[in-house]
């Protein structure tokens, strides 16, 4: 692409007729959310429209970088009102034009499909059998209404028999007594036990003094009168 320069982008226009929600009311507030939109300003405007009775339904639409903010706006609205929700996910077509910078080359058109989400929030009841329906009081979050149930989340493994199984650090292997003396089959101590017995009594402090006397001398040096 070194011989091409980025040209214009042509995005598919979004109209009310293209919103893929079959239960759209005749009158609703349509909120377009973009990546640079302020969530607080959008939510305040929509809340006022529902509170003063101007509208009873709001449709939130966002694509590409605005998808996350669209979901955030819908979730905030559900905290303030008891709403019925229908969610649809689709794609918008975008064409990118690349203009040639050298003779003999043709213009390149790259076509992309960008994700788009539409969320209908209504104060009026909606048929629960509609695909993507969710009530604002439903537990499980936004995507539960988009076809996912709360059981699809991560599950904790249950322990068999109710017993606690220890790991490497708390298992039964640490319950063995330290320095255990093992004997051969004929009752004689093993090589390891013999070495341990031979090492007993070694390590006395130098200077001819006994171990107890050395310890007392060291201990008494800590106190100065």
Backbone bond lengths (Angstrom), bond angles and torsions (degrees), N, CA, C in turn:
res aa  C-N    CA-C-N  psi(-1)  N-CA   C-N-CA  omega(-1)  CA-C   N-CA-C  phi
1 X - - - 1.455 - - 1.526 111.74 -
2 X 1.314 117.08 14.53 1.455 119.57 -177.52 1.529 111.86 -69.50
3 X 1.328 118.02 -20.08 1.463 121.48 -179.71 1.534 111.98 -99.98
4 X 1.332 116.76 16.33 1.463 120.90 -179.62 1.528 110.14 -126.15
5 X 1.314 114.69 154.57 1.456 122.03 177.78 1.524 108.78 -124.46
6 X 1.334 114.79 137.63 1.468 119.57 -178.62 1.517 110.32 -63.26
7 X 1.344 114.99 127.59 1.455 120.88 -179.95 1.518 111.66 -104.03
8 X 1.319 116.48 -143.61 1.461 121.80 -175.56 1.528 111.15 -83.34
9 X 1.309 114.36 161.47 1.462 122.76 172.75 1.521 109.13 -113.37
10 X 1.296 116.07 134.76 1.461 121.74 178.03 1.524 107.52 -117.68
11 X 1.334 115.95 111.13 1.456 121.19 -179.79 1.523 110.62 -101.09
12 X 1.304 114.79 145.79 1.460 120.38 177.65 1.525 109.63 -66.80
13 X 1.315 116.16 125.95 1.458 120.81 -179.65 1.526 110.04 -69.92
14 X 1.325 114.45 139.74 1.453 120.30 -179.15 1.521 109.29 -105.58
15 X 1.310 115.85 125.33 1.459 121.74 179.86 1.525 109.38 -123.76
16 X 1.313 115.99 168.75 1.458 119.87 -179.18 1.522 111.89 -62.75
17 X 1.313 116.21 -31.96 1.461 119.40 179.80 1.524 112.03 -68.25
18 X 1.333 117.36 -19.87 1.462 120.71 -177.95 1.527 113.18 -93.00
19 X 1.329 118.03 -3.69 1.462 119.64 177.54 1.528 108.67 -69.47
20 X 1.330 118.35 118.74 1.478 120.90 -173.10 1.524 113.51 -82.18
21 X 1.326 116.98 49.11 1.467 121.62 176.69 1.518 107.39 -119.69
22 X 1.319 116.16 115.83 1.465 120.19 -172.65 1.519 113.03 -78.44
23 X 1.332 118.94 -11.11 1.470 121.01 -177.65 1.531 110.68 -109.30
24 X 1.316 117.41 31.16 1.461 120.62 178.31 1.528 110.37 -65.08
25 X 1.319 118.09 133.04 1.467 119.81 175.72 1.524 110.80 -73.46
26 X 1.319 115.76 167.16 1.464 119.86 -178.93 1.523 111.48 -68.70
27 X 1.313 116.87 -33.31 1.459 121.15 -178.27 1.528 108.99 -125.71
28 X 1.321 117.00 121.65 1.461 120.92 178.32 1.523 109.39 -153.35
29 X 1.322 114.96 158.29 1.462 122.11 177.09 1.523 108.39 -90.86
30 X 1.323 116.45 125.14 1.468 121.05 -176.83 1.519 108.72 -105.63
31 X 1.315 116.50 117.97 1.452 123.23 -177.64 1.527 109.69 -110.43
32 X 1.338 116.68 116.88 1.460 122.33 175.88 1.528 108.72 -92.77
33 X 1.299 116.67 126.54 1.463 121.95 -177.84 1.525 108.71 -113.81
34 X 1.331 115.47 129.36 1.461 121.47 177.77 1.526 109.87 -115.63
35 X 1.320 115.21 171.90 1.455 119.47 -178.37 1.511 113.69 -62.46
36 X 1.331 118.02 -30.46 1.458 121.65 -179.65 1.511 114.51 -97.23
37 X 1.322 118.06 9.86 1.465 120.89 -178.47 1.526 110.71 -74.24
38 X 1.326 115.67 150.25 1.456 122.18 175.77 1.530 108.81 -90.01
39 X 1.319 115.74 117.71 1.461 120.29 -176.71 1.525 111.22 -61.42
40 X 1.313 117.46 -42.04 1.468 121.07 -177.40 1.525 111.32 -61.79
41 X 1.323 117.55 -43.99 1.466 120.36 -179.64 1.527 111.50 -64.53
42 X 1.324 116.32 -40.90 1.462 119.76 -179.99 1.526 111.12 -66.01
43 X 1.325 116.40 -44.57 1.465 120.22 -178.36 1.527 110.83 -65.91
44 X 1.310 117.66 -41.65 1.471 120.55 179.44 1.526 111.17 -61.52
45 X 1.317 116.78 -39.89 1.468 120.45 179.75 1.531 110.34 -66.04
46 X 1.336 116.86 -44.05 1.461 120.14 -179.01 1.529 111.26 -68.83
47 X 1.325 117.63 -38.57 1.465 120.77 178.27 1.524 111.03 -61.67
48 X 1.309 116.72 -42.26 1.462 120.49 -179.85 1.522 111.12 -63.76
49 X 1.340 116.55 -38.02 1.463 120.08 -179.85 1.520 111.62 -65.50
50 X 1.332 117.76 -35.35 1.460 120.40 178.67 1.522 111.65 -78.72
51 X 1.309 117.02 -34.61 1.460 120.53 -177.45 1.525 112.51 -70.99
52 X 1.334 117.14 -39.10 1.471 118.89 -178.56 1.523 112.81 -87.71
53 X 1.340 117.38 0.92 1.455 120.79 176.39 1.513 115.15 82.09
54 X 1.330 118.16 8.29 1.467 119.86 178.13 1.520 111.08 -62.69
55 X 1.318 116.36 -40.38 1.470 122.14 177.57 1.520 108.57 -137.02
56 X 1.320 114.51 154.98 1.455 121.29 175.23 1.520 111.86 -115.13
57 X 1.317 115.98 -2.05 1.468 120.67 179.85 1.519 109.16 -141.67
58 X 1.337 115.15 145.82 1.462 122.07 178.19 1.520 108.18 -132.04
59 X 1.316 116.07 135.88 1.463 121.76 174.23 1.521 107.97 -114.27
60 X 1.322 115.29 121.18 1.458 121.77 176.95 1.520 108.89 -100.26
61 X 1.322 116.43 125.84 1.466 121.49 -179.00 1.521 109.21 -128.64
62 X 1.323 115.75 134.75 1.458 121.02 178.13 1.513 110.32 -154.72
63 X 1.311 116.34 149.80 1.459 121.52 -179.96 1.515 109.73 -136.83
64 X 1.321 114.94 157.84 1.464 122.59 177.25 1.534 110.59 54.28
65 X 1.334 118.07 -117.77 1.460 120.85 -177.57 1.506 114.69 -71.22
66 X 1.322 118.41 -9.88 1.459 121.11 179.91 1.513 114.59 -94.37
67 X 1.337 118.22 0.69 1.465 120.64 -177.72 1.525 110.95 -64.76
68 X 1.324 116.84 -45.91 1.461 120.00 -178.93 1.515 112.69 -61.52
69 X 1.326 117.20 -42.49 1.466 120.35 179.37 1.527 111.38 -70.14
70 X 1.314 117.30 -30.96 1.464 120.08 176.32 1.521 110.76 -61.91
71 X 1.315 116.36 -44.97 1.465 120.87 178.34 1.524 110.65 -65.07
72 X 1.325 116.91 -39.75 1.470 120.40 179.27 1.524 111.30 -62.21
73 X 1.319 116.94 -42.97 1.468 120.43 179.06 1.524 111.15 -61.37
74 X 1.330 116.31 -42.96 1.462 119.71 -179.85 1.524 111.37 -65.07
75 X 1.317 117.16 -40.91 1.460 120.08 -179.39 1.526 111.40 -66.50
76 X 1.325 117.58 -37.87 1.467 120.54 178.24 1.530 110.64 -66.07
77 X 1.316 116.76 -40.49 1.468 120.03 178.75 1.527 111.31 -62.36
78 X 1.318 116.94 -36.39 1.459 120.83 -178.44 1.524 112.42 -69.89
79 X 1.320 117.02 -17.09 1.462 119.86 176.53 1.531 111.92 -78.86
80 X 1.323 116.62 -22.62 1.467 120.57 -175.51 1.529 112.93 -102.91
81 X 1.332 117.76 -19.77 1.464 121.02 -177.35 1.528 109.13 -133.91
82 X 1.318 114.80 154.93 1.462 120.61 171.09 1.524 107.18 -89.40
83 X 1.311 116.42 104.60 1.458 122.21 -169.36 1.522 111.30 -122.11
84 X 1.329 113.80 156.90 1.460 122.22 172.14 1.528 107.63 -106.65
85 X 1.319 116.04 133.45 1.466 120.78 -170.84 1.523 111.64 -122.39
86 X 1.327 114.95 140.18 1.465 122.39 171.30 1.523 107.39 -132.44
87 X 1.315 116.60 129.22 1.464 121.91 -174.84 1.521 110.56 -117.54
88 X 1.311 115.13 139.00 1.458 121.54 175.12 1.531 109.52 -134.70
89 X 1.318 115.67 139.12 1.465 122.19 177.19 1.522 108.31 -119.95
90 X 1.310 116.56 129.99 1.462 121.34 -178.71 1.531 108.76 -145.29
91 X 1.335 116.15 -164.80 1.465 121.63 -179.08 1.525 110.09 -135.33
92 X 1.323 114.18 151.27 1.462 121.39 174.15 1.523 108.62 -116.00
93 X 1.319 115.22 144.10 1.462 120.24 -179.03 1.530 110.36 -89.78
94 X 1.311 115.23 134.58 1.463 122.01 178.15 1.526 108.16 -130.04
95 X 1.324 116.43 132.36 1.466 122.07 177.99 1.530 109.28 -111.98
96 X 1.334 115.98 126.36 1.462 122.13 177.79 1.531 108.75 -106.56
97 X 1.312 115.82 127.31 1.461 121.12 -178.69 1.526 109.57 -103.12
98 X 1.338 115.44 131.61 1.463 122.75 177.04 1.528 108.27 -117.71
99 X 1.329 115.34 118.07 1.463 121.48 -176.22 1.530 110.42 -91.07
100 X 1.345 117.50 134.08 1.476 120.29 -179.41 1.525 111.50 -71.81
101 X 1.319 116.04 145.07 1.457 123.47 177.82 1.528 111.86 -108.77
102 X 1.316 116.23 9.08 1.462 121.24 -179.16 1.518 108.69 -139.89
103 X 1.313 116.87 142.25 1.464 121.10 -179.06 1.527 110.61 -65.63
104 X 1.315 114.07 145.77 1.454 120.25 179.77 1.518 114.12 93.01
105 X 1.323 117.71 -6.35 1.462 121.45 179.43 1.523 110.00 -102.00
106 X 1.301 116.17 147.28 1.455 121.58 -179.75 1.528 110.58 -100.17
107 X 1.308 114.69 157.93 1.458 120.45 178.19 1.530 110.09 -68.27
108 X 1.321 115.77 139.59 1.464 121.88 -179.73 1.525 108.89 -106.90
109 X 1.322 115.58 134.67 1.465 121.83 177.51 1.529 107.98 -119.13
110 X 1.321 115.88 116.50 1.469 121.56 178.46 1.521 108.77 -102.08
111 X 1.318 116.03 126.35 1.463 121.52 -178.56 1.526 109.64 -105.50
112 X 1.327 115.28 132.70 1.460 121.48 179.88 1.520 110.16 -131.43
113 X 1.314 115.41 152.89 1.459 122.50 172.95 1.526 108.11 -112.43
114 X 1.316 116.87 118.10 1.458 121.01 -179.40 1.528 109.03 -104.31
115 X 1.340 117.90 142.60 1.469 120.53 -177.88 1.523 111.73 -67.73
116 X 1.312 114.30 148.17 1.465 121.49 -179.53 1.531 108.36 -143.26
117 X 1.333 116.28 139.65 1.453 120.80 -179.61 1.524 109.39 -125.97
118 X 1.334 115.63 140.74 1.464 122.97 176.62 1.526 107.73 -125.91
119 X 1.326 116.50 129.50 1.464 121.56 -178.52 1.526 108.70 -127.72
120 X 1.317 115.98 117.34 1.460 122.14 176.31 1.524 108.61 -95.07
121 X 1.327 116.33 124.61 1.460 123.01 174.72 1.520 108.04 -119.33
122 X 1.314 116.75 123.40 1.461 120.78 -174.56 1.523 110.57 -133.30
123 X 1.340 115.02 140.50 1.460 120.53 172.82 1.520 111.35 -75.34
124 X 1.320 116.74 -23.07 1.463 121.85 178.86 1.526 109.97 -85.69
125 X 1.315 115.08 153.51 1.460 120.08 -178.01 1.529 111.16 -68.08
126 X 1.335 114.86 146.43 1.461 122.93 176.71 1.521 107.62 -125.27
127 X 1.303 116.10 145.75 1.463 120.98 -179.94 1.534 109.92 -57.62
128 X 1.326 118.75 119.58 1.468 120.64 -178.20 1.522 114.07 -64.34
129 X 1.340 117.28 -17.86 1.464 119.63 -179.65 1.523 112.85 -77.67
130 X 1.331 117.77 -7.55 1.462 120.92 178.29 1.524 109.17 -67.18
131 X 1.316 116.06 136.13 1.465 120.67 -179.73 1.521 110.34 -61.25
132 X 1.329 116.42 135.40 1.456 121.23 179.60 1.511 114.34 81.94
133 X 1.358 117.50 13.48 1.468 120.15 -179.33 1.524 110.57 -79.76
134 X 1.331 115.21 145.02 1.459 121.82 175.39 1.518 108.90 -156.72
135 X 1.329 115.99 137.60 1.460 120.89 175.60 1.516 109.08 -88.94
136 X 1.321 116.31 150.84 1.466 120.04 -176.32 1.521 112.20 -65.40
137 X 1.330 118.00 -21.48 1.461 121.02 -179.91 1.522 112.32 -90.42
138 X 1.321 116.68 -1.39 1.456 119.99 -179.99 1.512 110.17 -69.38
139 X 1.331 116.74 132.43 1.449 121.35 178.19 1.527 109.16 -83.77
140 X 1.336 115.66 146.52 1.462 119.39 176.02 1.500 113.52 126.21
141 X 1.346 119.33 -7.10 1.455 120.16 174.20 1.505 113.30 92.36
142 X 1.326 115.10 -176.81 1.457 121.58 -172.24 1.519 112.41 -64.84
143 X 1.332 117.99 -45.93 1.459 120.29 -169.71 1.517 113.20 -76.57
144 X 1.346 118.12 -6.24 1.455 119.10 175.24 1.518 110.78 -61.93
145 X 1.323 117.20 -36.88 1.453 120.72 179.76 1.503 113.67 -77.22
146 X 1.324 117.76 -10.76 1.456 121.20 -179.42 1.509 112.43 -94.52
147 X 1.352 116.72 15.66 1.449 119.91 176.01 1.510 114.01 111.30
148 X 1.335 118.83 0.17 1.453 122.34 179.34 1.515 108.88 -109.09
149 X 1.311 116.85 139.74 1.458 121.57 177.70 1.506 109.66 -103.58
150 X 1.337 114.93 164.61 1.457 118.97 -179.33 1.516 111.91 -65.39
151 X 1.356 117.69 -20.54 1.460 120.29 178.93 1.510 112.88 -74.15
152 X 1.355 117.18 -9.90 1.453 120.11 179.34 1.514 112.42 -79.71
153 X 1.317 117.87 -6.17 1.453 120.82 -178.85 1.516 110.95 -76.69
154 X 1.328 116.83 179.08 1.458 120.70 -179.76 1.517 111.42 -65.57
155 X 1.303 115.85 140.57 1.449 121.38 -178.76 1.523 109.74 -111.83
156 X 1.347 114.88 148.00 1.450 120.45 177.20 1.522 109.12 -90.49
157 X 1.311 116.57 136.86 1.447 121.52 179.55 1.522 109.62 -76.15
158 X 1.326 115.45 129.28 1.457 120.13 178.50 1.518 109.66 -86.70
159 X 1.314 115.60 145.25 1.455 120.83 -179.48 1.516 109.52 -84.17
160 X 1.324 116.82 135.09 1.450 122.24 -177.10 1.525 109.78 -72.29
161 X 1.340 115.13 134.82 1.445 120.17 175.66 1.510 114.73 71.40
162 X 1.326 117.90 2.65 1.448 120.40 179.80 1.513 114.27 73.42
163 X 1.335 118.35 8.07 1.451 120.96 -179.07 1.510 110.16 -88.82
164 X 1.307 115.45 145.46 1.450 121.28 177.22 1.518 109.13 -89.15
165 X 1.310 116.20 121.55 1.447 121.21 179.17 1.513 109.36 -97.07
166 X 1.312 116.28 124.78 1.451 120.17 -179.02 1.514 111.81 -79.49
167 X 1.302 116.12 157.24 1.450 120.92 176.07 1.518 109.67 -93.42
168 X 1.328 116.94 -162.39 1.464 121.04 -176.04 1.521 111.29 -63.30
169 X 1.346 116.80 -31.83 1.457 120.58 -174.48 1.526 112.65 -90.52
170 X 1.327 117.53 -19.70 1.466 120.09 -178.11 1.513 112.24 -120.72
171 X 1.321 117.36 7.76 1.448 121.18 -177.09 1.515 113.00 -73.73
172 X 1.332 115.84 176.92 1.475 119.91 -176.96 1.515 113.13 -66.86
173 X 1.362 117.80 -16.43 1.454 118.16 -178.31 1.519 112.23 -66.25
174 X 1.349 118.03 -20.06 1.458 120.25 179.38 1.523 112.40 -86.87
175 X 1.323 117.59 -2.60 1.448 120.26 179.36 1.523 112.53 -85.49
176 X 1.325 117.98 -3.81 1.455 120.92 178.38 1.515 110.01 -68.32
177 X 1.310 116.30 144.15 1.449 120.91 179.00 1.522 110.07 -71.82
178 X 1.330 118.26 135.02 1.461 120.21 178.64 1.521 111.22 -71.58
179 X 1.343 114.53 152.33 1.475 121.65 176.74 1.523 111.78 55.93
180 X 1.300 116.74 40.84 1.465 119.79 178.76 1.524 109.25 -74.56
181 X 1.327 116.46 137.12 1.462 121.91 179.43 1.520 108.49 -90.46
182 X 1.298 116.47 121.03 1.457 121.31 178.54 1.523 109.14 -100.74
183 X 1.314 116.84 142.29 1.450 122.34 -179.47 1.510 110.09 -115.97
184 X 1.331 114.25 155.09 1.453 119.84 176.55 1.521 109.27 -73.78
185 X 1.308 115.27 175.71 1.457 119.06 -179.50 1.510 113.53 -63.56
186 X 1.342 118.71 -28.25 1.462 121.44 -178.91 1.516 113.27 -88.23
187 X 1.358 117.83 5.80 1.450 120.58 177.57 1.504 114.97 93.27
188 X 1.334 119.10 -4.04 1.461 121.81 179.14 1.512 109.74 -85.45
189 X 1.334 117.80 145.77 1.466 120.23 179.78 1.521 111.52 -61.59
190 X 1.332 116.15 147.57 1.455 121.02 177.82 1.515 110.07 -75.35
191 X 1.345 116.28 172.98 1.464 120.76 -179.29 1.517 111.28 -60.81
192 X 1.338 116.93 -40.20 1.463 119.79 179.51 1.514 111.87 -64.60
193 X 1.331 116.47 -38.86 1.462 119.50 179.14 1.515 111.30 -67.79
194 X 1.353 117.63 -37.42 1.466 120.79 178.47 1.522 111.13 -63.31
195 X 1.330 116.81 -43.92 1.457 119.88 179.73 1.524 111.22 -62.40
196 X 1.328 116.36 -39.12 1.457 119.39 -179.70 1.522 110.84 -66.43
197 X 1.349 116.70 -37.84 1.453 119.71 178.14 1.516 111.44 -67.73
198 X 1.343 117.31 -38.64 1.465 120.89 179.93 1.522 112.01 -67.53
199 X 1.339 116.14 -29.65 1.465 119.57 -178.51 1.518 113.12 -79.48
200 X 1.327 116.60 -13.35 1.455 118.82 179.08 1.524 110.35 -68.57
201 X 1.267 117.53 138.25 1.451 122.33 -179.62 1.503 113.67 94.78
202 X 1.325 117.89 -13.17 1.457 121.34 178.30 1.528 110.07 -83.23
203 X 1.322 115.70 168.58 1.452 120.41 177.00 1.502 114.06 86.16
204 X 1.361 117.95 22.46 1.459 119.22 177.81 1.510 109.95 -71.48
205 X 1.321 119.99 147.83 1.467 122.31 -178.91 1.513 111.40 -66.18
206 X 1.317 114.45 148.98 1.462 120.27 179.75 1.526 110.47 -73.81
207 X 1.340 115.24 165.12 1.456 120.53 178.89 1.502 113.08 98.80
208 X 1.342 117.46 2.09 1.451 120.83 175.11 1.493 113.89 83.83
209 X 1.310 118.67 -12.05 1.456 121.15 -178.47 1.502 111.70 -77.67
210 X 1.295 116.54 154.55 1.448 120.11 178.30 1.505 111.36 -75.78
211 X 1.316 114.06 167.79 1.451 118.74 -178.58 1.507 112.10 -64.88
212 X 1.341 118.25 -39.79 1.459 120.84 -177.77 1.512 111.02 -68.65
213 X 1.355 116.37 -38.76 1.452 119.31 179.67 1.501 112.32 -66.45
214 X 1.345 117.31 -39.12 1.461 120.90 178.57 1.510 110.62 -64.54
215 X 1.305 115.73 -40.33 1.457 118.51 179.41 1.510 110.94 -65.34
216 X 1.330 117.24 -37.83 1.458 119.79 -179.99 1.507 111.06 -68.19
217 X 1.357 116.62 -37.28 1.462 119.74 179.61 1.508 111.09 -65.54
218 X 1.303 115.33 -42.19 1.460 119.01 179.27 1.509 110.36 -64.78
219 X 1.323 116.12 -41.37 1.451 119.15 -179.32 1.517 112.34 -66.64
220 X 1.309 118.82 -37.82 1.458 120.73 -177.52 1.505 112.54 -71.98
221 X 1.346 118.58 -21.34 1.458 120.80 -179.27 1.522 112.40 -71.18
222 X 1.294 118.32 -13.09 1.456 121.00 -179.35 1.518 112.04 -76.24
223 X 1.282 117.23 -19.32 1.459 120.51 -175.60 1.515 109.39 -108.30
224 X 1.273 117.64 124.62 1.458 122.69 179.37 1.514 108.75 -119.39
225 X 1.363 114.49 127.36 1.453 118.71 -177.69 1.509 113.23 -86.41
